[in-house]
Amino acid sequence: MRSATITRKTAETDISVTIALDGTGSYDNQTGVGFFDHMLDQLARHALIDMTVRCEGDLHIDDHHTVEDVGIALGQALAQALGDKRGIRRYGACLLPMDDALVRAALDLSGRPYLVWNMDLPTASIGTFATELVREFFQAFSTHSGMTLHLDALHGINSHHMAEAAFKAVARALRDAVETDPRKADAIPSTKGML
């Protein structure tokens, strides 16, 4: 079973993340930030990755540390669960519509973290959730998982729809990338012989 548990405690957050890559998309995410929990639920459900996240953060300041640090821990968990990445498909992409929003995600589990962000969310917040934190999450997640991630909003007028489409698109792309390639189940997907 390709799984991992990461615990991370700082002066700002106390986090536990458990994932199983070969799951059914079950989730139990509790960060104290309602919209963010909803996005993590979407990530788990559509990637078919079982996920449990617990975070106690300094929400009396704002949501920033909670969102960023969960991204860090989740990225570390993904990297640990993938191990040497033997047998994975490595690449994934998804073009995901959600009402007015159309978001494209493309990713490579290359070990070379890089985020390309072309998502201008039209409002400063979704309820009480600062929309700038969507990028902060994906920056932390891509960096600490060693993922190259491109996110592009091709259409959209509603920030909630656009943000949710981004999480779902990444989830679907991630589902493809972490799956075992039946034609090369024992090989590292790189001509270098390692990732």
Residue frames as a rotation matrix with the C-alpha (Angstrom) as fourth column:
MET 1
0.577 0.817 0.000 0.00
0.817 -0.577 0.000 0.00
0.000 0.000 -1.000 0.00
ARG 2
-0.443 -0.703 0.557 1.45
0.692 -0.663 -0.286 3.33
0.570 0.258 0.780 -1.08
SER 3
0.709 0.705 0.013 0.69
0.472 -0.489 0.733 5.45
0.523 -0.514 -0.680 1.95
ALA 4
-0.496 -0.865 0.081 2.27
0.520 -0.370 -0.770 7.98
0.696 -0.339 0.633 4.24
THR 5
0.724 0.589 -0.359 1.69
0.659 -0.435 0.614 9.91
0.206 -0.680 -0.703 7.45
ILE 6
-0.373 -0.794 0.479 3.35
0.526 -0.607 -0.596 13.25
0.764 0.030 0.645 8.06
THR 7
0.633 0.468 -0.616 3.24
0.773 -0.425 0.472 15.24
-0.041 -0.775 -0.631 11.27
ARG 8
-0.330 -0.686 0.649 4.47
0.643 -0.666 -0.377 18.82
0.691 0.293 0.661 11.35
LYS 9
0.621 0.507 -0.597 4.46
0.784 -0.392 0.482 21.12
0.010 -0.767 -0.641 14.37
THR 10
-0.460 -0.694 0.553 5.59
0.580 -0.707 -0.405 24.74
0.672 0.135 0.728 14.41
ALA 11
-0.871 0.130 -0.474 4.76
0.324 -0.573 -0.753 27.77
-0.369 -0.809 0.457 16.52
GLU 12
-0.693 0.592 -0.412 1.97
-0.699 -0.692 0.182 28.49
-0.178 0.414 0.893 13.99
THR 13
0.298 0.799 -0.522 0.43
-0.869 0.453 0.197 25.11
0.394 0.394 0.830 13.16
ASP 14
-0.532 -0.325 0.782 0.15
-0.584 0.809 -0.061 21.53
-0.612 -0.489 -0.621 14.42
ILE 15
0.203 0.552 -0.809 -0.62
-0.979 0.115 -0.167 19.20
0.001 0.826 0.564 11.51
SER 16
-0.471 -0.271 0.839 -1.14
-0.177 0.961 0.211 15.52
-0.864 -0.049 -0.501 10.85
VAL 17
0.174 0.460 -0.871 -1.71
-0.971 -0.069 -0.230 14.27
-0.166 0.885 0.434 7.28
THR 18
-0.430 -0.247 0.868 -2.34
-0.111 0.969 0.221 10.66
-0.896 -0.001 -0.444 6.26
ILE 19
0.186 0.480 -0.857 -2.82
-0.945 -0.153 -0.290 9.62
-0.270 0.864 0.425 2.64
ALA 20
-0.206 -0.200 0.958 -3.22
0.119 0.967 0.227 6.35
-0.971 0.161 -0.175 0.74
LEU 21
-0.619 -0.151 -0.771 -2.66
-0.639 -0.475 0.606 6.61
-0.458 0.867 0.197 -3.00
ASP 22
-0.875 0.276 -0.397 -4.53
-0.096 0.706 0.702 3.41
0.474 0.652 -0.591 -3.85
GLY 23
-0.818 0.573 -0.044 -7.69
0.074 0.030 -0.997 4.41
-0.570 -0.819 -0.067 -2.04
THR 24
-0.304 0.828 0.471 -11.28
0.953 0.265 0.148 5.13
-0.003 0.493 -0.870 -2.94
GLY 25
-0.482 0.073 0.873 -11.28
0.238 -0.948 0.210 8.88
0.844 0.309 0.439 -2.34
SER 26
0.532 0.631 -0.564 -12.51
0.724 0.006 0.690 8.73
0.439 -0.776 -0.454 1.25
TYR 27
-0.398 -0.650 0.647 -11.68
0.239 -0.755 -0.611 11.81
0.886 -0.089 0.456 3.32
ASP 28
0.635 0.475 -0.609 -11.86
0.746 -0.172 0.644 13.33
0.201 -0.863 -0.463 6.77
ASN 29
-0.370 -0.798 0.475 -10.32
0.706 -0.574 -0.415 16.80
0.604 0.182 0.776 6.67
GLN 30
0.755 0.579 -0.307 -10.55
0.628 -0.503 0.594 19.23
0.189 -0.642 -0.743 9.57
THR 31
-0.326 -0.910 0.255 -8.45
0.809 -0.408 -0.423 22.38
0.489 0.069 0.869 9.47
GLY 32
-0.221 0.335 -0.916 -10.81
0.704 -0.596 -0.387 24.91
-0.675 -0.730 -0.104 11.02
VAL 33
-0.638 0.021 -0.770 -11.14
-0.469 -0.804 0.366 26.63
-0.612 0.594 0.522 7.63
GLY 34
0.116 0.851 0.513 -14.44
-0.091 0.523 -0.847 25.53
-0.989 0.052 0.138 6.13
PHE 35
0.788 0.181 -0.588 -13.85
-0.566 -0.161 -0.809 26.41
-0.241 0.970 -0.025 2.47
PHE 36
-0.173 -0.945 -0.276 -10.37
-0.975 0.204 -0.089 24.89
0.141 0.254 -0.957 2.57
ASP 37
-0.508 0.086 0.857 -11.73
-0.350 0.888 -0.297 21.65
-0.787 -0.451 -0.422 4.06
HIS 38
0.589 0.804 0.080 -14.22
-0.164 0.217 -0.962 21.54
-0.791 0.554 0.260 1.18
MET 39
0.556 -0.465 -0.689 -11.37
-0.823 -0.188 -0.537 21.93
0.120 0.865 -0.487 -1.33
LEU 40
-0.566 -0.769 0.298 -9.30
-0.810 0.586 -0.026 19.19
-0.154 -0.256 -0.954 0.35
ASP 41
-0.052 0.655 0.754 -12.36
-0.178 0.737 -0.652 16.93
-0.983 -0.168 0.078 0.22
GLN 42
0.842 0.358 -0.405 -12.58
-0.418 -0.043 -0.907 17.56
-0.342 0.933 0.113 -3.54
LEU 43
0.036 -0.926 -0.375 -8.88
-0.986 0.029 -0.166 16.80
0.165 0.376 -0.912 -3.96
ALA 44
-0.646 -0.257 0.719 -9.21
-0.515 0.842 -0.161 13.46
-0.564 -0.474 -0.676 -2.19
ARG 45
0.206 0.874 0.441 -12.49
-0.148 0.473 -0.868 12.45
-0.967 0.114 0.227 -3.82
HIS 46
0.888 0.240 -0.391 -11.49
-0.383 -0.083 -0.920 13.14
-0.253 0.967 0.018 -7.40
ALA 47
-0.048 -0.952 -0.303 -7.92
-0.964 0.123 -0.236 11.83
0.262 0.281 -0.923 -7.10
LEU 48
0.749 0.389 -0.536 -9.21
-0.195 0.903 0.383 8.63
0.633 -0.182 0.752 -5.43
ILE 49
-0.458 -0.876 -0.149 -6.65
0.093 0.119 -0.989 9.24
0.884 -0.467 0.026 -2.70
ASP 50
0.541 0.575 -0.613 -7.78
0.675 0.137 0.725 8.49
0.501 -0.806 -0.314 0.85
MET 51
-0.419 -0.679 0.603 -6.94
0.238 -0.723 -0.648 11.52
0.876 -0.128 0.465 2.97
THR 52
0.625 0.503 -0.596 -7.16
0.741 -0.143 0.656 12.53
0.245 -0.852 -0.463 6.60
VAL 53
-0.360 -0.703 0.614 -5.97
0.379 -0.711 -0.593 15.99
0.853 0.019 0.522 7.59
ARG 54
0.640 0.440 -0.630 -5.96
0.763 -0.269 0.587 17.51
0.089 -0.856 -0.508 11.04
CYS 55
-0.394 -0.771 0.500 -4.65
0.601 -0.627 -0.495 21.01
0.695 0.106 0.711 11.63
GLU 56
0.634 0.418 -0.650 -4.74
0.749 -0.540 0.384 23.33
-0.191 -0.730 -0.656 14.58
GLY 57
-0.243 -0.728 0.641 -3.49
0.854 -0.474 -0.215 26.67
0.461 0.495 0.736 13.37
ASP 58
-0.683 -0.105 -0.722 -3.26
0.526 -0.757 -0.388 30.27
-0.506 -0.645 0.573 14.46
LEU 59
-0.275 0.686 0.674 -6.61
0.885 -0.094 0.457 31.18
0.377 0.721 -0.581 12.91
HIS 60
0.520 0.407 -0.751 -6.90
0.708 -0.698 0.113 34.15
-0.478 -0.590 -0.651 15.27
ILE 61
-0.424 -0.691 -0.585 -4.28
0.040 -0.660 0.750 35.74
-0.905 0.295 0.308 13.00
ASP 62
0.113 0.575 -0.810 -5.63
-0.951 -0.175 -0.257 34.51
-0.289 0.799 0.527 9.66
ASP 63
0.855 0.351 0.382 -5.89
-0.242 0.921 -0.304 31.36
-0.459 0.168 0.873 7.52
HIS 64
0.580 -0.618 -0.530 -2.55
-0.758 -0.172 -0.629 31.77
0.298 0.767 -0.568 5.75
HIS 65
-0.411 -0.837 0.360 -0.32
-0.910 0.403 -0.100 29.58
-0.061 -0.369 -0.927 7.94
THR 66
0.007 0.510 0.860 -2.92
-0.355 0.806 -0.475 26.81
-0.935 -0.302 0.186 8.09
VAL 67
0.901 0.420 -0.112 -3.41
-0.229 0.238 -0.944 26.65
-0.370 0.876 0.311 4.32
GLU 68
0.418 -0.819 -0.393 0.28
-0.806 -0.134 -0.577 26.93
0.420 0.558 -0.716 3.42
ASP 69
-0.428 -0.662 0.615 1.46
-0.881 0.457 -0.121 24.46
-0.201 -0.594 -0.779 6.07
VAL 70
0.336 0.584 0.739 -1.15
-0.239 0.811 -0.533 21.87
-0.911 0.002 0.413 5.11
GLY 71
0.912 -0.062 -0.407 0.13
-0.405 0.031 -0.914 22.23
0.069 0.998 0.003 1.54
ILE 72
-0.058 -0.997 0.045 3.66
-0.955 0.043 -0.292 21.58
0.289 -0.060 -0.955 2.80
ALA 73
-0.394 -0.078 0.916 2.65
-0.637 0.742 -0.211 18.49
-0.663 -0.666 -0.342 4.80
LEU 74
0.648 0.696 0.311 0.44
-0.206 0.553 -0.808 17.12
-0.734 0.459 0.501 2.04
GLY 75
0.681 -0.488 -0.546 3.26
-0.658 -0.082 -0.748 17.54
0.321 0.869 -0.377 -0.48
GLN 76
-0.384 -0.849 0.363 5.67
-0.922 0.338 -0.188 15.74
0.037 -0.407 -0.913 1.84
ALA 77
-0.039 0.468 0.883 3.14
-0.418 0.795 -0.439 12.92
-0.907 -0.387 0.164 2.30
LEU 78
0.899 0.373 -0.228 2.72
-0.338 0.261 -0.904 12.55
-0.278 0.890 0.360 -1.47
ALA 79
0.251 -0.893 -0.374 6.49
-0.847 -0.015 -0.532 12.39
0.469 0.450 -0.759 -2.01
GLN 80
-0.513 -0.442 0.736 6.87
-0.791 0.577 -0.204 9.79
-0.334 -0.687 -0.645 0.75
ALA 81
0.289 0.730 0.619 3.97
-0.332 0.683 -0.651 7.66
-0.898 -0.017 0.439 -0.50
LEU 82
0.874 0.027 -0.485 5.40
-0.485 0.094 -0.870 7.64
0.022 0.995 0.095 -4.05
GLY 83
0.587 -0.721 0.368 8.81
0.227 0.583 0.780 6.42
-0.777 -0.375 0.506 -2.86
ASP 84
-0.508 -0.860 -0.049 11.14
0.132 -0.133 0.982 5.99
-0.851 0.493 0.181 -5.85
LYS 85
0.011 0.677 -0.736 8.12
-0.729 -0.498 -0.469 6.43
-0.685 0.542 0.488 -8.19
ARG 86
-0.926 -0.368 0.081 8.66
-0.241 0.745 0.622 3.03
-0.289 0.557 -0.779 -9.75
GLY 87
-0.722 0.602 0.342 5.81
0.679 0.710 0.184 2.06
-0.132 0.365 -0.922 -12.05
ILE 88
-0.020 0.773 -0.634 3.83
0.342 -0.590 -0.731 5.32
-0.939 -0.231 -0.253 -11.97
ARG 89
0.488 0.287 0.824 2.54
0.871 -0.110 -0.478 7.04
-0.047 0.952 -0.304 -15.09
ARG 90
-0.471 -0.800 -0.371 4.25
0.835 -0.540 0.105 10.25
-0.284 -0.261 0.923 -13.86
TYR 91
-0.994 0.098 0.050 2.26
-0.067 -0.900 0.430 12.73
0.087 0.424 0.902 -15.99
GLY 92
-0.309 0.951 -0.007 -1.33
0.908 0.292 -0.301 13.84
-0.284 -0.099 -0.954 -15.72
ALA 93
-0.997 0.072 -0.018 -3.55
-0.074 -0.947 0.314 16.51
0.005 0.315 0.949 -17.19
CYS 94
-0.321 0.947 -0.014 -7.18
0.906 0.303 -0.297 17.56
-0.277 -0.108 -0.955 -16.96
LEU 95
-0.903 0.256 0.346 -9.39
-0.079 -0.889 0.451 20.15
0.423 0.380 0.823 -18.59
LEU 96
-0.631 0.617 -0.471 -12.19
0.776 0.478 -0.412 20.62
-0.029 -0.625 -0.780 -16.07
PRO 97
-0.526 0.545 0.653 -15.42
-0.035 -0.781 0.624 22.60
0.850 0.305 0.430 -16.53
MET 98
-0.536 0.503 -0.678 -17.48
0.835 0.197 -0.514 23.79
-0.125 -0.842 -0.525 -13.58
ASP 99
0.489 0.814 -0.313 -20.35
0.660 -0.580 -0.477 26.02
-0.570 0.027 -0.821 -14.64
ASP 100
0.988 -0.075 -0.132 -18.73
-0.135 -0.830 -0.541 29.28
-0.069 0.552 -0.831 -15.83
ALA 101
0.325 -0.938 0.117 -15.21
-0.754 -0.183 0.631 28.10
-0.570 -0.293 -0.767 -14.97
LEU 102
0.967 -0.209 -0.146 -12.87
0.072 0.773 -0.631 26.12
0.245 0.599 0.762 -17.18
VAL 103
0.511 -0.810 0.288 -9.52
-0.778 -0.294 0.556 25.21
-0.365 -0.508 -0.780 -15.63
ARG 104
0.734 -0.400 -0.549 -6.61
-0.144 0.699 -0.701 23.28
0.664 0.593 0.456 -17.10
ALA 105
0.559 -0.622 0.548 -4.16
-0.670 0.050 0.740 21.43
-0.488 -0.781 -0.389 -14.88
ALA 106
0.752 -0.442 -0.489 -1.06
-0.090 0.666 -0.740 19.64
0.653 0.601 0.461 -16.12
LEU 107
0.620 -0.511 0.596 1.50
-0.748 -0.153 0.646 18.06
-0.239 -0.846 -0.477 -13.85
ASP 108
0.397 -0.643 -0.654 4.69
-0.179 0.645 -0.743 16.03
0.900 0.412 0.141 -13.81
LEU 109
0.977 -0.098 0.190 5.86
-0.164 0.228 0.960 14.12
-0.137 -0.969 0.206 -10.73
SER 110
0.696 -0.718 -0.017 9.40
0.048 0.071 -0.996 14.85
0.716 0.693 0.084 -11.84
GLY 111
0.359 -0.589 -0.724 11.07
0.927 0.138 0.348 15.71
-0.105 -0.796 0.595 -8.54
ARG 112
-0.781 -0.566 0.265 11.58
0.604 -0.792 0.091 19.21
0.159 0.231 0.960 -9.97
PRO 113
-0.012 0.858 -0.513 9.12
0.853 -0.259 -0.453 21.54
-0.521 -0.443 -0.729 -8.23
TYR 114
-0.984 -0.180 0.008 7.74
0.159 -0.846 0.509 24.38
-0.085 0.502 0.861 -10.31
LEU 115
-0.087 0.991 -0.098 4.42
0.725 -0.004 -0.689 26.19
-0.683 -0.131 -0.718 -10.32
VAL 116
-0.959 0.017 0.283 3.04
0.197 -0.678 0.708 28.08
0.204 0.735 0.647 -13.30
TRP 117
-0.401 0.805 -0.437 -0.01
0.698 -0.040 -0.715 30.02
-0.593 -0.591 -0.546 -12.14
ASN 118
-0.966 0.211 0.151 -2.37
-0.039 -0.693 0.719 31.65
0.257 0.689 0.678 -14.62
MET 119
-0.179 0.917 -0.355 -5.47
0.868 0.318 0.382 31.97
0.464 -0.240 -0.853 -12.44
ASP 120
-0.930 -0.046 0.363 -6.77
-0.075 -0.948 -0.311 35.45
0.359 -0.316 0.878 -11.81
LEU 121
-0.378 0.824 -0.422 -9.60
0.920 0.385 -0.071 34.95
0.104 -0.415 -0.904 -9.34
PRO 122
-0.227 0.286 0.931 -11.96
0.459 -0.812 0.361 37.93
0.859 0.509 0.053 -9.72
THR 123
0.734 0.505 0.454 -12.72
-0.161 -0.521 0.838 38.53
0.660 -0.688 -0.301 -6.03
ALA 124
-0.184 -0.846 0.500 -10.50
-0.736 -0.219 -0.641 39.02
0.652 -0.486 -0.583 -3.00
SER 125
-0.767 -0.039 0.641 -12.38
-0.547 0.562 -0.620 36.44
-0.336 -0.826 -0.453 -0.96
ILE 126
-0.376 0.706 -0.600 -14.76
-0.120 0.605 0.787 33.51
0.919 0.368 -0.143 -1.12
GLY 127
0.709 0.549 -0.443 -16.86
0.476 0.091 0.875 34.11
0.521 -0.831 -0.197 1.96
THR 128
0.898 -0.434 0.079 -14.15
-0.344 -0.578 0.739 34.76
-0.275 -0.691 -0.669 4.56
PHE 129
0.445 -0.743 0.499 -11.49
0.580 0.664 0.472 32.76
-0.682 0.079 0.727 2.67
ALA 130
0.255 -0.448 -0.857 -8.83
-0.530 -0.806 0.264 34.91
-0.809 0.387 -0.443 0.94
THR 131
0.976 0.216 0.023 -8.58
-0.096 0.524 -0.846 33.81
-0.194 0.824 0.532 -2.69
GLU 132
0.375 -0.909 -0.181 -4.80
-0.832 -0.244 -0.498 34.44
0.409 0.338 -0.848 -2.73
LEU 133
-0.068 -0.387 0.919 -4.48
-0.814 0.554 0.173 31.38
-0.577 -0.737 -0.353 -0.48
VAL 134
0.904 0.350 0.245 -5.45
-0.128 0.770 -0.625 29.07
-0.407 0.534 0.741 -3.36
ARG 135
0.659 -0.735 -0.163 -2.12
-0.287 -0.044 -0.957 29.88
0.696 0.677 -0.240 -4.99
GLU 136
-0.014 -0.689 0.724 -0.31
-0.985 -0.114 -0.127 29.61
0.170 -0.716 -0.678 -1.65
PHE 137
0.475 0.253 0.843 -1.62
-0.497 0.867 0.020 26.07
-0.726 -0.429 0.538 -1.20
PHE 138
0.986 -0.039 0.162 -0.61
0.151 0.615 -0.774 24.91
-0.069 0.788 0.612 -4.65
GLN 139
0.438 -0.890 0.125 2.82
-0.608 -0.396 -0.689 26.56
0.662 0.226 -0.714 -4.36
ALA 140
-0.072 -0.447 0.892 3.51
-0.966 0.255 0.050 24.69
-0.250 -0.857 -0.450 -1.11
PHE 141
0.625 0.414 0.662 2.01
-0.288 0.910 -0.297 21.43
-0.725 -0.005 0.688 -2.40
SER 142
0.957 -0.277 -0.085 3.99
-0.008 0.269 -0.963 21.44
0.290 0.922 0.255 -5.65
THR 143
0.251 -0.921 0.296 7.24
-0.803 -0.369 -0.468 22.48
0.541 -0.121 -0.833 -3.96
HIS 144
-0.199 -0.368 0.908 7.17
-0.926 0.375 -0.051 19.85
-0.322 -0.851 -0.415 -1.22
SER 145
0.665 0.386 0.640 5.95
-0.143 0.906 -0.397 17.00
-0.733 0.172 0.658 -3.42
GLY 146
-0.489 -0.872 0.025 8.55
-0.054 0.059 0.997 17.75
-0.871 0.486 -0.076 -6.11
MET 147
0.087 0.688 0.721 5.84
0.825 0.356 -0.438 18.37
-0.558 0.633 -0.537 -8.70
THR 148
-0.985 -0.151 -0.088 5.86
0.063 -0.777 0.626 20.56
-0.163 0.611 0.775 -11.79
LEU 149
-0.211 0.978 -0.005 2.34
0.839 0.178 -0.515 22.01
-0.502 -0.113 -0.857 -11.89
HIS 150
-0.987 0.044 0.153 0.71
0.057 -0.801 0.596 24.27
0.149 0.597 0.788 -14.46
LEU 151
-0.264 0.944 -0.200 -2.70
0.814 0.106 -0.572 25.77
-0.518 -0.314 -0.796 -13.64
ASP 152
-0.998 -0.014 0.063 -4.56
0.051 -0.771 0.635 27.91
0.040 0.637 0.770 -16.15
ALA 153
-0.189 0.972 -0.140 -8.03
0.343 -0.068 -0.937 29.41
-0.920 -0.225 -0.321 -15.85
LEU 154
-0.828 -0.095 0.552 -9.34
0.559 -0.072 0.826 29.55
-0.039 0.993 0.113 -19.41
HIS 155
-0.240 0.805 0.542 -12.74
0.037 -0.551 0.834 30.95
0.970 0.220 0.102 -18.40
GLY 156
-0.235 0.302 -0.924 -14.47
0.926 0.358 -0.119 32.00
0.295 -0.884 -0.364 -15.23
ILE 157
-0.196 0.244 0.950 -16.41
-0.090 -0.969 0.230 34.76
0.976 -0.040 0.212 -13.51
ASN 158
0.795 0.519 0.314 -17.11
-0.399 0.055 0.915 33.13
0.458 -0.853 0.251 -10.14
SER 159
-0.096 -0.946 0.309 -14.16
-0.904 -0.047 -0.424 32.74
0.416 -0.320 -0.851 -7.76
HIS 160
0.069 0.185 0.980 -15.68
-0.714 0.695 -0.081 29.77
-0.696 -0.695 0.180 -5.92
HIS 161
0.928 0.334 0.165 -16.23
-0.120 0.687 -0.716 27.88
-0.353 0.645 0.678 -9.17
MET 162
0.622 -0.748 -0.229 -12.74
-0.474 -0.127 -0.871 28.70
0.623 0.651 -0.434 -10.42
ALA 163
-0.214 -0.707 0.673 -11.01
-0.975 0.109 -0.195 27.65
0.064 -0.698 -0.713 -7.20
GLU 164
0.257 0.387 0.885 -13.01
-0.508 0.833 -0.216 24.45
-0.822 -0.395 0.411 -6.95
ALA 165
0.984 0.063 -0.165 -12.34
-0.177 0.409 -0.895 23.65
0.011 0.911 0.413 -10.61
ALA 166
0.209 -0.977 -0.031 -8.61
-0.800 -0.153 -0.580 24.07
0.562 0.146 -0.814 -9.91
PHE 167
-0.288 -0.296 0.911 -8.66
-0.850 0.517 -0.101 21.58
-0.441 -0.804 -0.400 -7.02
LYS 168
0.576 0.581 0.575 -10.73
-0.240 0.792 -0.561 19.10
-0.782 0.185 0.595 -9.03
ALA 169
0.870 -0.300 -0.390 -8.53
-0.394 0.049 -0.918 19.46
0.295 0.953 -0.076 -12.12
VAL 170
-0.161 -0.959 0.231 -5.38
-0.932 0.071 -0.355 18.86
0.324 -0.273 -0.906 -10.08
ALA 171
-0.039 0.225 0.974 -7.08
-0.667 0.720 -0.193 15.88
-0.744 -0.656 0.122 -8.45
ARG 172
0.883 0.435 0.176 -7.95
-0.156 0.626 -0.764 14.27
-0.443 0.647 0.621 -11.78
ALA 173
0.574 -0.759 -0.307 -4.47
-0.562 -0.093 -0.822 14.93
0.595 0.644 -0.480 -13.16
LEU 174
-0.264 -0.679 0.685 -2.90
-0.965 0.187 -0.186 13.53
-0.001 -0.710 -0.704 -10.00
ARG 175
0.458 0.520 0.721 -5.07
-0.488 0.825 -0.286 10.42
-0.743 -0.220 0.632 -10.21
ASP 176
0.978 -0.106 -0.179 -3.63
-0.119 0.419 -0.900 9.67
0.170 0.902 0.397 -13.65
ALA 177
0.316 -0.946 0.071 -0.04
-0.685 -0.279 -0.673 10.49
0.656 0.164 -0.737 -12.66
VAL 178
-0.255 -0.444 0.859 0.14
-0.947 0.296 -0.128 8.28
-0.197 -0.846 -0.495 -9.55
GLU 179
0.762 0.606 0.229 -1.55
-0.543 0.790 -0.284 5.27
-0.353 0.092 0.931 -11.14
THR 180
-0.149 -0.788 0.598 0.56
-0.161 0.616 0.771 2.23
-0.976 0.019 -0.219 -11.91
ASP 181
0.104 0.068 -0.992 1.36
-0.985 -0.129 -0.112 1.82
-0.135 0.989 0.053 -15.59
PRO 182
0.692 0.226 0.686 0.57
-0.302 0.953 -0.010 -1.84
-0.656 -0.200 0.728 -16.36
ARG 183
0.931 -0.365 -0.012 3.05
0.113 0.319 -0.941 -1.80
0.348 0.874 0.338 -19.26
LYS 184
-0.040 -0.985 0.169 5.94
0.042 -0.171 -0.984 -0.59
0.998 -0.032 0.049 -17.07
ALA 185
0.832 0.549 0.078 4.98
-0.065 -0.044 0.997 -1.48
0.551 -0.835 -0.001 -13.51
ASP 186
0.710 -0.617 -0.339 8.59
0.651 0.392 0.650 -2.20
-0.268 -0.682 0.680 -12.47
ALA 187
-0.121 -0.792 0.598 10.32
0.925 -0.308 -0.222 0.70
0.360 0.526 0.770 -14.22
ILE 188
-0.213 -0.044 -0.976 11.20
0.480 -0.875 -0.065 4.26
-0.851 -0.482 0.207 -13.21
PRO 189
0.589 0.549 0.593 9.46
0.770 -0.156 -0.619 6.52
-0.248 0.821 -0.514 -15.77
SER 190
0.768 -0.441 -0.463 12.61
-0.453 -0.887 0.093 8.37
-0.452 0.138 -0.881 -16.83
THR 191
0.810 -0.550 -0.203 15.50
0.075 0.441 -0.894 7.74
0.582 0.709 0.398 -19.20
LYS 192
0.058 -0.798 0.600 17.77
-0.777 -0.413 -0.475 8.84
0.626 -0.438 -0.644 -16.34
GLY 193
-0.245 -0.096 -0.965 16.72
0.239 0.958 -0.157 5.78
0.940 -0.269 -0.212 -14.33
MET 194
-0.500 0.154 -0.852 15.62
0.861 -0.015 -0.508 7.85
-0.091 -0.988 -0.126 -11.34
LEU 195
0.127 0.576 0.807 13.24
0.390 -0.777 0.493 10.66
0.912 0.253 -0.324 -10.45
